[in-house]
């Protein structure tokens, strides 16, 4: 029996990002290089967002829950 193995990066790509200032599609994701801490059981990710309303892709930091 084989299982599909996913990474957090793969699961984030293609999702919609929404905030007060930006709405768009996440086109890339990686663990944040500066290791920002949001709390227990979370990891910081740097995501690149494509929006049809801006001239360039934008980058945002998001927190992802990784445990209970």
N, C-alpha and C positions, 0 to 999 in steps of 0.2 A: 504494500500500500504506500503510495507516495502522497505527499502533501504539497500544496502550493505555498511557497515561502515568499512573504512580502516584507519590504522594508518600509519604514515610516516615510522616507523620501518618495518611494513609489506610490504610496497611498495618498500623499498630499498633491502630487502632480495631477492636474486636471480638475481639481476642486475649485469652487468659487470662493474667493476671498471678499469679504465685505467689512468695511469700516465706515466711519462718518465721512472720511475724505476720499475713499477709494473703493471701487468695486471692479473686480476683474478675475481672470483665471490664473491660478498658480501654474507656472510653466517650468519651474525648477525649485528644488529644495535641498538644503544641506544643513548638517548640524552647525550651529552658529560657531564661528571660529573663536569668538571671545569667551565662550562658556558662560553666558549670562544665566543667572540663577533666578527662577521664578517661584520656587518652593519645592517641597518634597514631592517626589514621584512625577516630576516634569523635566522636560528637556527643551532647550531653546533651539529653534530652527530659523535659518535665514531663507526666506522665500522670495522668488522673483515673480512679479505679477504683471501680466499683460492686460491692459485696458484699452479699449477702442477710443476712449475719451482723452488719452494723454499721448504725447509725442514719443515718449520713451517708456520702457518698462520700469516699474518701480520695485524697490526692495523693502521688505518689512520683516520684523522679527516677531515670531509667534511662539507661544508656549504649547507643548504637546504633552498630555498626560500619558505616562508610560507605566503606571502601576497603581495599586490601590492604597 
